[in-house]
């Protein structure tokens, strides 16, 4: 009886554990890549809320920064190679957390996820419609990957795969020389496969989200604030909770708020120092709330440019730190989202999703627990209108013990991107304001220089010479 119960329990566990990969990948940001896919932003640990260095950062961090576009039109095409690494281990355990006497859940196990690395594309196009209005479109990876624990002794053959790609359409308006506002709409396209082949297949669907943001240029520094709404995707008839009874799974990427501050050329002409602070509402996100607490992330990114014009080289670096993500053991309850039971492989009934069940899902097929990340990047100006950027980042410090189980995770990402521009005959108001101080008029308030002012100033300089 104990042996047969153990077979049913471990088989049903496979159906549940396939859900866990929806919570994994990217540096220390749970299941989300944020802006780390950007070829330049990725070299600064995704820091992009106040002064992003590529179009992906503008569109996916803070849409108000679109007004910082210096060209008339800009295109970006890139890709990132993402390779997670996850080890998991645990003792023999039953469904209710005790020794495997009545309802064995697992045997003793220790193994590596065999999840293959993936190549995630990203692309963007931006255009300045007027001195004040800039719009754009971008496509990048938002969340995903998964886990593969097939053929690990003590566990059933587990494999799962999640991919969520996002397309952002947005615009920004420069209200004054210092203040900009922006908004984007997001179409999220998801694919999820979970569980055993006899009770789950790949399911595709989509959902909608969006973000709003603002920036304010204080001269020496730029401030940025942005809010992103939740993005929910429901995967229909995804997993069998009882014989011939399939359940939907709603997966909600959380709402988040970010604040950023970055230096400007006014104080560091060839360098940039930027800080981002992020809050992610995992505890309020559907399904994720069964596993994770709210997350707070601090990140710093720096860069320095050597030279001017063709051949100029830019070096970048970044570091990020995240608060602990998994919920405490005593806060983990029964059920996974709305799922409270899973069907047994032999179709004889169903088993409850107990807290120990959830703990095992928590500790095995997931790879989003690393708390620290470091990044490096390189940019080279190949032509006046063409730049290539490369980056590498590494997420680490991912060792966690959840109940009787333990996991350790890390991730490596390498990316490259090509950016080319069509020059703008009229620089952004902000850039013009920095290069040309206002004229102080005795007849009224300060005003920008006009053509006559500049001509007169040039004539006076010529006479003085």
N, C-alpha and C positions, 0 to 999 in steps of 0.2 A: 504493500500500500504506500509506504513512504517513497519507494523508488518511482512508482507511477505518478505520485503527486509531484515529485521533484521534476519529472519530465514535463508535466503539464505546466508547472510554475515557470521553469526556465524557458519553455516555448512561448508562453504568454509574455514573459519578460522581454523577449525579442520584439514582440509587437509593440510594447511600450517603449523600450529603449530606443527604438527607431525614431521616437519623437525628439530625443535629446539633441541631435545635431542641429536642430533649428536654433539652438542657443550658442552656436560656436563660430568663431573665426575673427579676423582682424586683430589689431594690437589690443591694448587693454580697454576695449570698448564693448564687451559682451559679444553680441552677434553682429556688430556693425563695423563697417570699414570707415565710416565718416569720410574725411577728405584724404585719407592716406593713399588712395589710388592715384591722385594727381601726381604727374611726373615731377613737379617742383615742390608742391605741398607735402608730398610723401617724404621728401628729404628733410622736412622740418617737423616731422611727427604730426602732420595733419593740421598744423596751426594756420588758420586762414580767416578768422572772424573779422579782423580789423584791416589787414593789408595782405590779401592772398597774392601768391606769385604765379598762379596759373588759372586758366578758365574753369577747371574743375572746382578749385577752391572758391571762386566767385559764385558759381551756380549752386554748389552743394553745401557751402558753409554759411555765407551771408549774402543774399542777393543784392543788398544795397551796395556792395563793393563793385558791382558791375560798372558804376560810374567812374571807377578808377582806370577803366580801359583807356589806354593812350593811343591806340590805333583806331582807324576807322572800322576795320573788320579784322577779326582774329580767328584762326582755326587751330584746333588741337587734335592730335591723333596719337594715342598711346596704348600701353598694355602693362599689366603687372602680373608677375609670376608669384603665386601664393602657395606656400608649403607649410602646413601645420604639422606638429608632432605631438602625439598624446600617448602617454603610458598610463595604465590603470591596473590596480590590483585589489584583492580583497580575500577574506576568509570564507569558509563555508557559512552560509546564512540561510535562514528561513524567511518566509513572507512577513513575519511579525518581529523580526530583528533578533531572535534568539538563535540558539544552536539548531542546525537542520534536523530536528527530531521528528516534527510532524509534517511540515510543508516546506521541504528544501527549496530554496530560491536559486542559489548558486553553489558550486563547489569552490574550492580554493582556486583562484585564477591570478594570473599576471601576464600581461601582454601589451602589445603596441597596436594602435590603430594603423591600418594599412591604407588609409585614405590617400589617394593620389593628389599631387599638386595640381593646381588649375591655373589657366591663363585667363585673366579677366580684362577685356578691352575697355577703353574709355575714349570718348570723343566729345568735342564741343565746338560751337560756332557762336561768336559774339559779333554784334554790329551796333555802331553808334548812329542813331537816327537823327540826332540833333546834338547841340552842345549840352543839353540837359538829359536826354533820354537815350538809354542803352538797353538792348534786349539780347536774349540769347537762349540757346538750347544745348543740353548736355546729356550724356549717357554714361553711366558707370555702374560698377557693382556696389550694391548697398549692404548685402548680408548673404551668408550662406556657408557653403561647404558641407560638413557632416562628419561621419565616422564609419570605420570599417573594422569590426572585431570578429570577422569570420575566422573559424578554425583556431580560436583561442580556447584552450582547455579550461573547463569550468564554466564557460559561458556558451550560450547558443550562438549560432552563426548570425551575427548582427551586422547589418549594413544599412546606411541611410544617406540621403543626399538632399540638400536644400540649396537653391540658388535664387536670389532676389536681385534683379537688375532694376535700376531706376532711370527714368527719363524726366529731366527737369526742363520746364519752359518758364522763363521769367523775364522781368524787366525791372529797371531801377530808374529813379528820377532824382536829379540833383536839384534840390529845392533852393539852396543858397550855395555860396562858394564853399561852405564848410559842412553842410548838412545834406545827407542823401538818404532816401528810403527805397526799399525794394521788396519784391514778392516773387515767389515761384510756385508753380503747381507741379506735383510729382505723380507720375504714373509708375507704380511698382508692378513688375511682372515676376511672379514667383513660380517655382517648380519644386515640389516636395515628394520624396519617396521615403516611406518609413516601414519598419517592421519586416516580417518574413514574406517571402514571395507568395505564400499561399493566403495571405490576408491583407496585402497592401500592394499598391502599384503607384507609379508616378502620377501625381495630380497637378494640374496647372491652373492658375487663376491670376487675377490682378486686383489691385486696389489703388485708392487715390489718397494723396496727402498733400502737404504744402508747407511753406515756411515764409515768414516775414522777417525783415531786418532793417536796421538803420546804422549809419555811421556818422561820426562827428569829428571833424578835423580841427584840433586845437592848435595846430602849428607844429610844435615839437613832436606831438604824438597824435595818433588817430584812435578813437574809441569805437567799438562795434558791439552791438547787441542783436541777438537773433532768437526767434522762437520757432520750433518745428512742431507741427501737429502730428498726432499718431497716424500711422499707415497700417491699415488692417487688411489682411488677405484671408479669405476663408477657403480651405481646401475641402471640397465636397467629397463625401463618402470615402474618407481617407483610410480609416482603420476599423477593424471589426471588433466591436465591444462585446458582442454575443453572437452565437451562430446565426449567420445570414442577416445580421443587424449591423450596418456600417454607420459610423459616426463622422460628422464633419469636425474639422479642427480649425478654429480661428486663431491666427497668429498675428499679433499686433506689435509692430515696431513702436517703441515708446515715444511719447512727447519728450521734448528736451528744450532746455534754454542754455544759451551760451553768452559769455561776455569776453571780449578781447581788447587788448591794447597793444599798439605797435608804434615804434619810432618812425619818423619821416626823414626824408633827405635834408630837412631843415637843420637837423642836429647830427645826422650820420649820413653824409652824401652817398657813400658807397656801401653802407652796411644796413642791416635790419635786425632788430631784436623785437620779438613778438611773444605775447603770452595769451593763452586761451584757458578759460575755465568753463566746464561743462557739467550740467546736471541731467541725468537720464532717469526717467520715471518708470523703471522696470517693475516696481511693485504695483503700478496701476495698469500695466500692459497685459492684455488678455493672453493667457497661457504662460508667458514668462513669469507672471506674478507667483506661480506655483513654485518657482525655483530661485528667483533672484530678488535682491534688495535694490533700492535706489543706489545709483552710482554717481560719484563725484570724481571728476578727472581734471587734473592740472597739467598743462603742457607748455613747453617753451620751445621756440624755434629761432634760429639765427642764420644769417647769411652775410657774406662779404664778396663784393665784386672786385676783381683784379683787372684793370685795364678798361679801355673804352673801344667801342666799335667792333668790327669783325675780329674775332679771336678772343674777345673778352671772356674771362672765366669767372663763374660764380660758385663758391663753395657754401654748402649748407649743412646744418646739423640740428638735431632736436632730441628732446627727452620728455616722457610723459609718465605720470604716476596716477594710479586709480585706487579708490577705496575698494575694500573687499566686496565681491559680487555675490557669492552664494548666500542664501539664507542660513541662519543658524539651525542646527539640528532640531532644536526644540520648537522651531517655528514651521517646520515642514509638516504639512498635513497629508491627508489621504486625497487621492485624485490628482490628475494632471490637467489643468484647465477644467473643462467640463467632463473629462473622461474619468469615470469612476471604476470601470471594469474593462477587461480585455478578454477576448475569446481564447479558448485553448486551441492549440493546433489541431487536435483530433475532433474538434467541433462538438465535444461532449458538454460544454458549458462555458462558464466564464470565471475569471478570478478577480478578486478585488485589487485595486491599486492602493496598496497600503503605504504608510510613510517609508518603510524600508524599501519598498518597490521604487518610490520616488527618489530616495537617497541613492540607490544604485544607478538609476537613470541620470541623476545629478553628477555622479562621480565617474561615469564611464564614457559614453559616447558624447563628449563635449570637449571643446578646445578653445574656450573663451575666458579662462580664468587667470591668465597672466596679468600681473598688476603693473609691470613696468615695461617701457618701450624706449628704444634708442633708434635714431635715424641718421643717415648721412646722405648728402646729395651733391650733384655736380651739374652745372649748366654751362654750355658753351655757345657763343653766338657765332653761327656758321656763316651767315650773310647778314646784311642790314635788316632783312625781314624774316630771318629764319633762326630759330634757337632749338637746341636739343638739350633735354634734361634727363638725368638719370638719378635714381634713388635706391636705397636699400634700407629696410628697417627690420628690427628684430624685437619680438615680444617675449618677455621672460618673467621669472618670479611667479610661476604658475603652479606651485605645489599646494594641494588642498586635501584635507581629510574631511569626509562627509559621512557621518555615522561610522560604520566599520570599514568603509572603503576609502581608497586613496587614489588620487590622480595627479599627474604632473604634465604640464603643457607648455609649449613654446610655439612660435611661428616665425617664419622667415618670408620676407617679401622683397622682390626686386622689380623695379619698374623703369620704363623709358617712355619718353614722349617727344613729339616734334610739334613745335608751335611756329606758325608763320602768320605774318600780318600784312595788311594793306594800310599804308600810312594815312594818318588823319590830318587834313589841312588845318583843322581847328583843334588845339589841345583842350583837354577838359578844363572847365572853369577853375578848378582847384589848382592845377598846374600853372595856369596863366597867372593866377593870383600870387603864387609864390615867386614867380620870376619878374613880375611887374608890380611894384608897390603902388597903392592908390595915390592919385593926385589930391592934394589938399587944396580945395577951392575956397577963396574968400567969399564967394557968392552962395555957397550951399554946402551940403554934406560931401564927404569924400566920395570920389567917383573913380572908376577904372580909367587907365590911360586909353586914349583913342589914337587914331592914326596921326592927327595933327600934333598931339602931344609928343608922340614918339619922333616925328619928323623934326619938331622944334628942338627936342633934346639932342638928337643927332647933330643938328646944325650948330647948337651951342658947344657940343663937345669938339666939333671940327674947328670952330673958331678958337677955342681955348688951346687946342693943339698947335 
